[in-house]
Amino acid sequence: QVQLVESGGGLVQAGGSLRLSCAASGRTLSGYSVAWFRHAPEKEREFVAAVSWSGGRFNYADSVKGRFTISRDNVDYTAYLQMNSLKAEDTAVYYCAADTRYTGAYYPTVGDFRSWGQGTQVTVSS
């Protein structure tokens, strides 16, 4: 497994943008597919976006399509989630997840990822 650390969360007004980062501690994310999930109060943790280990497959939840972009840097040390046009309903704790098994061929679930970060809070004020 790999240790993951998220950063970049914060408070932003509706319509604003944030970029979340996910770094692997002590190693690269090479060979790992990476996903972002979020957990809002009184809701289950839900899938947001994923990129395959090859960087060639992307999946997004319908609620964020056209607003969020997942990416990974060229040397595979960090993955990102660029969030634009934020809405109050995007408020949640955002978690980065990684696994070598996920291929990117379908919408993933929590069970597809064995490595998780501690989460970063995103709060969007309306």
N, C-alpha and C positions, 0 to 999 in steps of 0.2 A: 504494500500500500504506500501511499504518499501523503505527507502532511501538507495541508492547504491552509493558506492565510488570505482572507479577504480584506479589502480596504476600499475606501472611496465613498462609503455611505454618508448620509447626512440629512439635513433639512433643506428642502427646496420648495419654491412656490410652484403651483400648478402651471404647466406649460414650460417649465424649466428642464434642465438636463443634468445628469450625473453620469460619471463613468466609474464603474466598479472594476477592481482588479483582483485577480486570483493568482497568487504565487505559490509555487511548490518549494517547500523548505528543503534545502540541501541537495536538490536534484532538478532535472528538467521535467517538463510535462510531455516530452517526446514519447510517443506510443500510447498516450492516454487520451481518450475522448473526454471532453470537459462539458459540463452543463451547469446552468444556474437554475436553482429552485427558489421559491419564496414561501414564507409562512406568515400569514396575517392572523391577527387575533381571532379566535373562535372559528378558524378555517383550517383545513388540512394543508399540509405542505404541497405546493403545486409546481409543476414544471413551467419554466419560463423560456429557456433557449438552450441549445446544445450544438456543439461542433465536434465532428468525428476526429479521431486521432490523426487521420490523413489531412484534415483541413478541407476536405472536399465536400462534406455533407453538413448541412445546417438544418435545424428544426427549430421552429418557434411556436409558442402557444398563440392561438388566434387572438388573444387579448392584447398581445404586444407586437404583432406583425406590423411592419411599417414604422414602428417607433423605436424598437430595441434592435441592437446589432451585437452579435457575439463574434469575437475574433480571438486570435492567438498570435503572439509575436513570432518573428522569424527564427528565433533561436529557442523557442518553446519553453522559455522560463515563466512566462506570464500569459494568462488569458484575461480577456476584458469583456465587460458588458456595457456598451454605450446605450444610455437610456435617454431618449428625447421625448418631448411633448408629454411630460409626466402628468399623471392624473392622481387624484386623491386615492383612488382605489389601487394604485401601485404601492401604497404604503405597506411595508412588510419588512421582516428580516430576510435578507437575501443570502443564500448559501451557495457556495461553489462546491461542485462534486466532480470526481474524476474516476475513471475506470478504464482498463485496457480492453474489457469485453464488449463494450457498447460500440456498435458499428455505425450508428447514425442512420440506419435504414428505417427507423420507426420512432414515434414519440416515446421517449423513455419514461420510466417511472422511478420512484425513489429506489426501488430494489435493484435497478440496473447499475448503481454506483456504490462502491465500497469505501471510498475515501471522501470525507466531508470536511469542510472548514467550519469555523465556529460561528460564522454569520456576521453580517454587517447591517445595521438598521438604516432603512431608507424611509423617510417621512416626507410626504408631499402635502403641503398645506393648500387648502382651496380658497 
